[in-house]
């Protein structure tokens, strides 16, 4: 979901020489028992070497069981891990573990940028990361080729004709069949529960009894599950841009059509209209929306081709919803690409390259090969295709930006084979106060779901960023948020109650007409 993460922060109180958890502890905790098959994973040593893609980090390969609930059965998996050593060893607090969103994004090199953005935290902690099982440099699943996955998004998801609806169902069924054919039983073990057990093994191999952890979006789900299953190894938790991790993936994703449409219509369209002199897209939000809808209709009848890329209605949707995540980093590029489509015959080479980048970079086959297994395995989904056809028709009508693709995503999980992943109920039991961050118009991890998760996670404090809609609040240029998070991570200070931070100003276009 990209976006799409959460935070569990734990530090050793006086961490000059942190205590090492005995191997039997991780075997009992991570694998649910102390069998020899489980214990042997805790006896391995991490062979740290400079990371190929980021020399400022050290990387190592960690061996994990295919199935933590039956260790020793089936071929082992590899989870690639990384670390950035504390810049001030004399005052080192411990380990800060961070993860990536998605599920499906790579987290291996993220500690490098994290410590650059927060040097005080990087001085106090060893900041460590990893590619979750199924992702990137770790043992990963394969479902479809680039061409096959482009076909998954072919056509127009708003088309509700019987033939078009059947085409969506057929492509979702094919995706599931391709995953099973090319990855075998691996996709059964791509779950959040299995991933948090990998994390706890990592903790043990780092030689610490408690960890600190940060991550946004899906990693809030990951972090909340870790804190629930291993509360004794958590001292502090920061969950940034929260999924409704107290419920099911079906419940969480059914709220996204409304929240993406809200972000688009209430935030982005008024912004692009304010700069009509730059983008020439309409001087009011209503005019800008009309321009966007007219272009979408035109692309339905006359798609634009750039090399191997076809820009049709679904690609317009994809680029637009992707651009809703962060105003500073994305809105000018999206608006410029949208403007280029309005004068495509006279667009400059630079404008065409910008459009190709905007409309050709959405979810990759590699991302989807973890995203769908995790979201379909973790929690139950309705397998009633009639329900999904009816529901997606309503959401396409009311919230078309994301509602139109709802059937493709839900049908994939409806066709997914049954999962035996354990249900995890997040309560906050045994945890210290947890810090949660969310903006009110976050499109992917919408505020209403964050509030539900906050209520379920007893003892948590919610920091609401008012007036904004960015996805990911820490290290996003908001001094109020950064101050609260760093006071917590560095000194253990938490707000006495839920609190608010004002949003930062919206961006100004990089170019002027």
LOKOLGU-583909 format. One record per residue (C-alpha): residue in one letter; x, y, z; residue number from 1. Coordinates in steps of 0.25 Angstrom, whole numbers. Each point is the difference from the previous one (the first is absolute). Layout:
// residues N
["A"; [X; Y; Z]; NUM];
...
// end
This chain:
// residues 513
["X"; [0; 0; 0]; 1];
["X"; [8; 4; -1]; 2];
["X"; [1; 3; 4]; 3];
["X"; [2; 0; 7]; 4];
["X"; [8; -4; 23]; 5];
["X"; [1; 0; 16]; 6];
["X"; [9; 2; 12]; 7];
["X"; [4; -8; 12]; 8];
["X"; [11; 6; 7]; 9];
["X"; [8; -7; 11]; 10];
["X"; [13; 4; 6]; 11];
["X"; [10; -7; 10]; 12];
["X"; [0; 9; 12]; 13];
["X"; [15; 0; 1]; 14];
["X"; [5; -6; -13]; 15];
["X"; [15; 1; 0]; 16];
["X"; [0; -15; 1]; 17];
["X"; [-14; -5; -2]; 18];
["X"; [-4; -13; 5]; 19];
["X"; [-2; -12; -10]; 20];
["X"; [-13; -8; 0]; 21];
["X"; [3; -14; 2]; 22];
["X"; [-3; -9; -13]; 23];
["X"; [-11; -7; 8]; 24];
["X"; [-7; 13; 2]; 25];
["X"; [-1; 3; -15]; 26];
["X"; [-4; -14; -3]; 27];
["X"; [-11; 0; 10]; 28];
["X"; [-5; 14; -4]; 29];
["X"; [2; 0; -15]; 30];
["X"; [-4; -14; -3]; 31];
["X"; [-9; -3; 11]; 32];
["X"; [8; -11; 6]; 33];
["X"; [15; -4; 3]; 34];
["X"; [2; -11; -9]; 35];
["X"; [14; -3; -6]; 36];
["X"; [-5; 4; -14]; 37];
["X"; [-5; 14; 5]; 38];
["X"; [12; 2; 9]; 39];
["X"; [11; -2; -11]; 40];
["X"; [-5; 13; -7]; 41];
["X"; [4; 8; 13]; 42];
["X"; [14; -6; 0]; 43];
["X"; [4; 6; -14]; 44];
["X"; [9; 12; -1]; 45];
["X"; [-2; 12; -9]; 46];
["X"; [12; 2; -10]; 47];
["X"; [0; 15; -1]; 48];
["X"; [5; 6; -13]; 49];
["X"; [-1; 14; -7]; 50];
["X"; [-14; 0; -7]; 51];
["X"; [2; -1; -16]; 52];
["X"; [-11; 11; -2]; 53];
["X"; [4; 9; 12]; 54];
["X"; [14; 0; 5]; 55];
["X"; [-3; 8; 12]; 56];
["X"; [-8; -12; 6]; 57];
["X"; [4; -14; 3]; 58];
["X"; [-8; -12; -5]; 59];
["X"; [-1; -15; 4]; 60];
["X"; [-9; -12; -4]; 61];
["X"; [-8; -6; 11]; 62];
["X"; [-6; -14; -2]; 63];
["X"; [-14; -2; 5]; 64];
["X"; [-10; -12; 0]; 65];
["X"; [-10; 0; -11]; 66];
["X"; [-11; -2; 10]; 67];
["X"; [3; 5; 14]; 68];
["X"; [-11; -9; 5]; 69];
["X"; [6; -13; -5]; 70];
["X"; [15; 4; -1]; 71];
["X"; [9; -10; -7]; 72];
["X"; [-11; -3; -10]; 73];
["X"; [2; 4; -14]; 74];
["X"; [12; 8; -6]; 75];
["X"; [5; 12; 9]; 76];
["X"; [-1; 14; -5]; 77];
["X"; [10; 12; 0]; 78];
["X"; [-3; 13; 6]; 79];
["X"; [10; 11; -4]; 80];
["X"; [3; 10; 12]; 81];
["X"; [7; 13; 1]; 82];
["X"; [6; 9; 11]; 83];
["X"; [5; 14; 2]; 84];
["X"; [9; 0; 13]; 85];
["X"; [-3; 11; 10]; 86];
["X"; [8; 13; -4]; 87];
["X"; [2; 2; 15]; 88];
["X"; [4; -13; 6]; 89];
["X"; [3; 5; 14]; 90];
["X"; [-14; 5; 1]; 91];
["X"; [-7; -12; -8]; 92];
["X"; [-14; -3; 5]; 93];
["X"; [-2; -13; -7]; 94];
["X"; [-6; -5; -13]; 95];
["X"; [-11; 7; -8]; 96];
["X"; [-6; -10; -10]; 97];
["X"; [-8; 6; -12]; 98];
["X"; [-8; -6; -11]; 99];
["X"; [-6; 4; -13]; 100];
["X"; [-14; 1; -5]; 101];
["X"; [-8; -7; -10]; 102];
["X"; [0; -11; 3]; 103];
["X"; [10; -2; -11]; 104];
["X"; [9; 12; 1]; 105];
["X"; [15; -2; 3]; 106];
["X"; [5; 4; 13]; 107];
["X"; [15; -4; -1]; 108];
["X"; [6; 13; -3]; 109];
["X"; [-10; 9; 8]; 110];
["X"; [9; 2; 12]; 111];
["X"; [10; 8; -8]; 112];
["X"; [-10; 11; -4]; 113];
["X"; [-6; -1; 14]; 114];
["X"; [12; 4; 7]; 115];
["X"; [3; 11; -9]; 116];
["X"; [-14; 6; 3]; 117];
["X"; [1; -2; 15]; 118];
["X"; [15; 1; 4]; 119];
["X"; [-3; 0; 15]; 120];
["X"; [-8; -13; -1]; 121];
["X"; [11; -6; -9]; 122];
["X"; [11; 4; 10]; 123];
["X"; [-8; -7; 12]; 124];
["X"; [-4; -13; -7]; 125];
["X"; [5; -10; -9]; 126];
["X"; [-11; 1; -11]; 127];
["X"; [-3; -13; -7]; 128];
["X"; [-9; -4; -11]; 129];
["X"; [-3; -12; -9]; 130];
["X"; [-7; -5; -12]; 131];
["X"; [-12; -7; 5]; 132];
["X"; [-2; -15; -4]; 133];
["X"; [-5; 0; -14]; 134];
["X"; [7; 14; -4]; 135];
["X"; [12; 4; -8]; 136];
["X"; [13; -6; 5]; 137];
["X"; [-7; -10; 9]; 138];
["X"; [-6; -13; -5]; 139];
["X"; [-11; 6; -8]; 140];
["X"; [-12; -5; -8]; 141];
["X"; [-3; 1; -15]; 142];
["X"; [-14; 2; -5]; 143];
["X"; [0; 7; -14]; 144];
["X"; [9; 6; -10]; 145];
["X"; [0; 15; -3]; 146];
["X"; [-9; -2; -12]; 147];
["X"; [-9; -9; 7]; 148];
["X"; [-2; 10; 12]; 149];
["X"; [-2; 11; -10]; 150];
["X"; [-12; -8; -5]; 151];
["X"; [-5; -1; 14]; 152];
["X"; [-2; 15; -1]; 153];
["X"; [-5; 0; -15]; 154];
["X"; [-13; 7; -4]; 155];
["X"; [-9; 8; 8]; 156];
["X"; [-4; -5; 14]; 157];
["X"; [-12; 9; 0]; 158];
["X"; [-6; -8; -12]; 159];
["X"; [-11; -8; 7]; 160];
["X"; [-5; -7; -13]; 161];
["X"; [-1; -16; 2]; 162];
["X"; [12; -2; -9]; 163];
["X"; [9; 10; 7]; 164];
["X"; [-4; -5; 14]; 165];
["X"; [3; -14; -4]; 166];
["X"; [14; 4; -5]; 167];
["X"; [3; 6; 13]; 168];
["X"; [-3; -13; 7]; 169];
["X"; [7; -8; -10]; 170];
["X"; [13; 9; 2]; 171];
["X"; [-1; -1; 15]; 172];
["X"; [-2; -15; -1]; 173];
["X"; [12; -1; -9]; 174];
["X"; [9; 8; 9]; 175];
["X"; [-3; -10; 12]; 176];
["X"; [3; -12; -9]; 177];
["X"; [13; 6; -5]; 178];
["X"; [4; 2; 14]; 179];
["X"; [-3; -14; 4]; 180];
["X"; [7; -6; -13]; 181];
["X"; [13; 9; 1]; 182];
["X"; [2; 1; 16]; 183];
["X"; [-7; -13; 4]; 184];
["X"; [-3; -1; 15]; 185];
["X"; [9; 12; 3]; 186];
["X"; [-12; 10; -1]; 187];
["X"; [-7; -8; 12]; 188];
["X"; [11; 5; 9]; 189];
["X"; [0; 15; -4]; 190];
["X"; [-7; 5; 12]; 191];
["X"; [1; 11; 10]; 192];
["X"; [1; -11; 11]; 193];
["X"; [11; -7; -6]; 194];
["X"; [7; 14; -3]; 195];
["X"; [0; 4; 15]; 196];
["X"; [6; -13; 4]; 197];
["X"; [11; 3; -10]; 198];
["X"; [2; 13; 7]; 199];
["X"; [1; -6; 13]; 200];
["X"; [11; -9; -4]; 201];
["X"; [7; 12; -6]; 202];
["X"; [-1; 6; 14]; 203];
["X"; [6; -12; 6]; 204];
["X"; [12; -1; -10]; 205];
["X"; [2; 15; 3]; 206];
["X"; [2; -4; 15]; 207];
["X"; [-10; 9; 6]; 208];
["X"; [-12; -3; 9]; 209];
["X"; [-8; 12; -5]; 210];
["X"; [-1; 8; -13]; 211];
["X"; [-4; 13; -5]; 212];
["X"; [-8; -1; -13]; 213];
["X"; [-5; 11; -10]; 214];
["X"; [-8; -1; -13]; 215];
["X"; [-12; 6; -7]; 216];
["X"; [-12; -5; -7]; 217];
["X"; [-1; -15; -1]; 218];
["X"; [11; -1; 11]; 219];
["X"; [-10; 5; 10]; 220];
["X"; [-7; -13; -2]; 221];
["X"; [13; -7; 0]; 222];
["X"; [5; 8; 13]; 223];
["X"; [-14; -2; 7]; 224];
["X"; [1; -15; -3]; 225];
["X"; [14; -1; 5]; 226];
["X"; [-3; 8; 13]; 227];
["X"; [-12; -9; 2]; 228];
["X"; [7; -13; -2]; 229];
["X"; [13; 4; 7]; 230];
["X"; [-4; 11; 10]; 231];
["X"; [12; -4; 9]; 232];
["X"; [10; 5; -10]; 233];
["X"; [-6; 14; -2]; 234];
["X"; [3; 12; 8]; 235];
["X"; [-6; 11; -9]; 236];
["X"; [-9; 0; -13]; 237];
["X"; [-2; 11; -10]; 238];
["X"; [-10; -4; -11]; 239];
["X"; [0; 10; -12]; 240];
["X"; [-12; 1; -9]; 241];
["X"; [-9; -12; 5]; 242];
["X"; [-7; -10; -6]; 243];
["X"; [-12; -5; 7]; 244];
["X"; [8; -12; 6]; 245];
["X"; [-10; -4; 10]; 246];
["X"; [-9; -5; -11]; 247];
["X"; [1; -8; -13]; 248];
["X"; [7; 4; -13]; 249];
["X"; [-14; 0; -7]; 250];
["X"; [-5; 10; 10]; 251];
["X"; [12; 9; -1]; 252];
["X"; [0; 0; -15]; 253];
["X"; [-15; 3; -1]; 254];
["X"; [2; 13; 6]; 255];
["X"; [11; 5; -11]; 256];
["X"; [-10; 3; -11]; 257];
["X"; [-6; 11; 8]; 258];
["X"; [13; 5; 6]; 259];
["X"; [8; 1; -13]; 260];
["X"; [-12; 7; -7]; 261];
["X"; [0; 10; 12]; 262];
["X"; [14; 3; -1]; 263];
["X"; [-1; 2; -15]; 264];
["X"; [-13; 9; 0]; 265];
["X"; [3; 8; 13]; 266];
["X"; [15; 2; -1]; 267];
["X"; [6; -3; -13]; 268];
["X"; [-10; 6; -10]; 269];
["X"; [-2; 14; 8]; 270];
["X"; [16; 0; 0]; 271];
["X"; [1; -2; -15]; 272];
["X"; [-11; 10; -3]; 273];
["X"; [7; 10; 9]; 274];
["X"; [12; 0; -10]; 275];
["X"; [-8; 0; -13]; 276];
["X"; [10; 10; -5]; 277];
["X"; [10; -11; 1]; 278];
["X"; [-7; -13; -4]; 279];
["X"; [-12; 6; -8]; 280];
["X"; [-9; -11; 6]; 281];
["X"; [-12; 8; 4]; 282];
["X"; [-1; 12; 10]; 283];
["X"; [-9; -7; 10]; 284];
["X"; [0; -14; 6]; 285];
["X"; [-13; -3; -8]; 286];
["X"; [7; 4; -13]; 287];
["X"; [12; -8; 3]; 288];
["X"; [-8; -12; 3]; 289];
["X"; [-8; 2; -13]; 290];
["X"; [14; 1; -8]; 291];
["X"; [5; -13; 7]; 292];
["X"; [-13; -8; -3]; 293];
["X"; [0; 5; -15]; 294];
["X"; [14; -5; -2]; 295];
["X"; [-4; -13; 7]; 296];
["X"; [-11; -2; -10]; 297];
["X"; [9; 4; -12]; 298];
["X"; [10; -11; 5]; 299];
["X"; [-11; -10; 0]; 300];
["X"; [-2; 2; -15]; 301];
["X"; [14; 4; -4]; 302];
["X"; [11; -5; 9]; 303];
["X"; [14; 7; -1]; 304];
["X"; [12; -9; -3]; 305];
["X"; [14; 3; 4]; 306];
["X"; [9; -12; -4]; 307];
["X"; [-5; -12; 8]; 308];
["X"; [-9; 9; 9]; 309];
["X"; [-15; 2; -3]; 310];
["X"; [-6; 11; 7]; 311];
["X"; [-15; -3; 2]; 312];
["X"; [-10; 3; 10]; 313];
["X"; [6; -10; 11]; 314];
["X"; [14; 6; -2]; 315];
["X"; [-6; 14; 2]; 316];
["X"; [-7; -5; 13]; 317];
["X"; [13; -7; 5]; 318];
["X"; [9; 12; -2]; 319];
["X"; [-11; 9; 7]; 320];
["X"; [-2; -8; 12]; 321];
["X"; [15; -3; 1]; 322];
["X"; [2; 16; 0]; 323];
["X"; [-10; 1; 12]; 324];
["X"; [10; -5; 10]; 325];
["X"; [9; 12; 2]; 326];
["X"; [-2; 15; -5]; 327];
["X"; [14; 5; 0]; 328];
["X"; [6; -12; -7]; 329];
["X"; [-11; -3; -10]; 330];
["X"; [-10; 10; -3]; 331];
["X"; [9; 9; -9]; 332];
["X"; [4; -12; -8]; 333];
["X"; [-14; -6; -1]; 334];
["X"; [-6; 14; -4]; 335];
["X"; [11; 2; -11]; 336];
["X"; [-3; -14; -5]; 337];
["X"; [-15; 2; -1]; 338];
["X"; [2; 14; -6]; 339];
["X"; [9; -7; -11]; 340];
["X"; [-11; -9; -4]; 341];
["X"; [-9; 12; -3]; 342];
["X"; [10; 4; -11]; 343];
["X"; [6; -13; -4]; 344];
["X"; [2; 3; -14]; 345];
["X"; [9; 12; 3]; 346];
["X"; [6; -6; 13]; 347];
["X"; [15; 2; 1]; 348];
["X"; [10; -12; 1]; 349];
["X"; [1; 3; 15]; 350];
["X"; [-15; 1; 2]; 351];
["X"; [-1; -14; -7]; 352];
["X"; [11; -6; 9]; 353];
["X"; [-7; 6; 12]; 354];
["X"; [-14; -6; -4]; 355];
["X"; [7; -14; -3]; 356];
["X"; [6; 0; 14]; 357];
["X"; [-13; 4; 7]; 358];
["X"; [-9; -9; -8]; 359];
["X"; [9; -12; -1]; 360];
["X"; [5; -2; 14]; 361];
["X"; [-11; -6; 9]; 362];
["X"; [1; -13; 8]; 363];
["X"; [10; -10; -6]; 364];
["X"; [-2; -15; -2]; 365];
["X"; [11; -2; 12]; 366];
["X"; [-8; 9; 9]; 367];
["X"; [-13; -7; -3]; 368];
["X"; [6; -14; 2]; 369];
["X"; [1; 4; 15]; 370];
["X"; [-12; 10; 1]; 371];
["X"; [-11; -10; -4]; 372];
["X"; [5; -12; 8]; 373];
["X"; [2; 8; 13]; 374];
["X"; [-14; 7; -1]; 375];
["X"; [-7; -12; -5]; 376];
["X"; [6; -10; 10]; 377];
["X"; [0; 9; 13]; 378];
["X"; [-15; 1; 2]; 379];
["X"; [-12; -6; -6]; 380];
["X"; [-7; 5; -13]; 381];
["X"; [-14; -1; -5]; 382];
["X"; [1; -10; -12]; 383];
["X"; [-14; 4; -5]; 384];
["X"; [3; 6; -13]; 385];
["X"; [-14; 5; -2]; 386];
["X"; [2; 8; 13]; 387];
["X"; [12; 6; -6]; 388];
["X"; [-6; 3; -14]; 389];
["X"; [-11; 8; 7]; 390];
["X"; [9; 7; 10]; 391];
["X"; [10; 4; -10]; 392];
["X"; [-11; 5; -9]; 393];
["X"; [-5; 9; 11]; 394];
["X"; [14; 5; 4]; 395];
["X"; [3; 2; -15]; 396];
["X"; [-12; 10; 0]; 397];
["X"; [3; 7; 13]; 398];
["X"; [15; 0; 1]; 399];
["X"; [5; -4; -14]; 400];
["X"; [15; 3; 2]; 401];
["X"; [3; -12; 8]; 402];
["X"; [-14; -6; 0]; 403];
["X"; [1; -4; -14]; 404];
["X"; [12; -10; 2]; 405];
["X"; [-7; -6; 13]; 406];
["X"; [-5; -12; -8]; 407];
["X"; [14; -3; -5]; 408];
["X"; [6; 0; 14]; 409];
["X"; [-11; -7; 7]; 410];
["X"; [-2; -11; -10]; 411];
["X"; [15; -3; 1]; 412];
["X"; [-2; -3; 15]; 413];
["X"; [-13; -7; -3]; 414];
["X"; [7; -10; -9]; 415];
["X"; [12; -1; 9]; 416];
["X"; [1; -14; 7]; 417];
["X"; [-4; -1; 14]; 418];
["X"; [10; 4; 11]; 419];
["X"; [4; -5; 13]; 420];
["X"; [6; 13; 5]; 421];
["X"; [-3; 2; 15]; 422];
["X"; [-10; 11; 4]; 423];
["X"; [7; 11; 8]; 424];
["X"; [-8; 9; 9]; 425];
["X"; [7; 13; 3]; 426];
["X"; [-3; 5; 14]; 427];
["X"; [13; 7; 5]; 428];
["X"; [0; -9; 12]; 429];
["X"; [14; 0; 6]; 430];
["X"; [5; 11; -8]; 431];
["X"; [5; 14; 4]; 432];
["X"; [-7; 12; -5]; 433];
["X"; [0; 0; -16]; 434];
["X"; [2; 12; -9]; 435];
["X"; [-9; 0; -12]; 436];
["X"; [0; 11; -11]; 437];
["X"; [-10; 3; -11]; 438];
["X"; [-5; 11; -9]; 439];
["X"; [-15; 3; -1]; 440];
["X"; [-1; -2; -15]; 441];
["X"; [11; -11; -2]; 442];
["X"; [-6; -8; -12]; 443];
["X"; [6; -13; 2]; 444];
["X"; [0; -2; 15]; 445];
["X"; [-12; 8; 3]; 446];
["X"; [-3; 8; 13]; 447];
["X"; [-13; -8; 3]; 448];
["X"; [8; -13; 0]; 449];
["X"; [12; 6; 8]; 450];
["X"; [-10; 4; 11]; 451];
["X"; [-6; -14; 1]; 452];
["X"; [14; -5; 1]; 453];
["X"; [4; 10; 11]; 454];
["X"; [-12; -4; 8]; 455];
["X"; [3; -15; -1]; 456];
["X"; [15; 3; 4]; 457];
["X"; [-2; 3; 14]; 458];
["X"; [10; 10; 6]; 459];
["X"; [3; 6; -14]; 460];
["X"; [1; 15; -2]; 461];
["X"; [-5; 5; -14]; 462];
["X"; [7; 12; -6]; 463];
["X"; [-10; 6; -10]; 464];
["X"; [5; 9; -11]; 465];
["X"; [-11; 9; -3]; 466];
["X"; [-3; 6; -14]; 467];
["X"; [9; -9; -7]; 468];
["X"; [0; -13; -8]; 469];
["X"; [14; -5; -2]; 470];
["X"; [3; -14; 2]; 471];
["X"; [12; -2; 10]; 472];
["X"; [1; 11; 10]; 473];
["X"; [14; -2; 7]; 474];
["X"; [12; 6; -8]; 475];
["X"; [-10; 7; -9]; 476];
["X"; [4; 15; 3]; 477];
["X"; [-10; 2; 11]; 478];
["X"; [8; 5; 12]; 479];
["X"; [-11; -3; 10]; 480];
["X"; [-1; -14; -4]; 481];
["X"; [15; -2; 0]; 482];
["X"; [1; 6; 14]; 483];
["X"; [-10; -9; 6]; 484];
["X"; [6; -13; -6]; 485];
["X"; [14; 3; 3]; 486];
["X"; [-3; 4; 15]; 487];
["X"; [-6; -13; 1]; 488];
["X"; [11; -8; -7]; 489];
["X"; [11; 7; 7]; 490];
["X"; [-6; 3; 13]; 491];
["X"; [-12; -9; 2]; 492];
["X"; [-9; 13; 1]; 493];
["X"; [-14; -3; -5]; 494];
["X"; [-12; 10; 0]; 495];
["X"; [-9; -1; 12]; 496];
["X"; [-12; -1; -9]; 497];
["X"; [-3; 0; -15]; 498];
["X"; [5; 12; -7]; 499];
["X"; [0; 7; -13]; 500];
["X"; [10; 7; -10]; 501];
["X"; [-3; 9; -11]; 502];
["X"; [3; -4; -14]; 503];
["X"; [11; 7; -7]; 504];
["X"; [-3; 9; -12]; 505];
["X"; [-4; -6; -13]; 506];
["X"; [11; 1; -11]; 507];
["X"; [2; 11; -10]; 508];
["X"; [2; -5; -15]; 509];
["X"; [15; -1; -4]; 510];
["X"; [-3; 8; -13]; 511];
["X"; [-8; 12; -3]; 512];
["X"; [-8; 3; -13]; 513];
// end
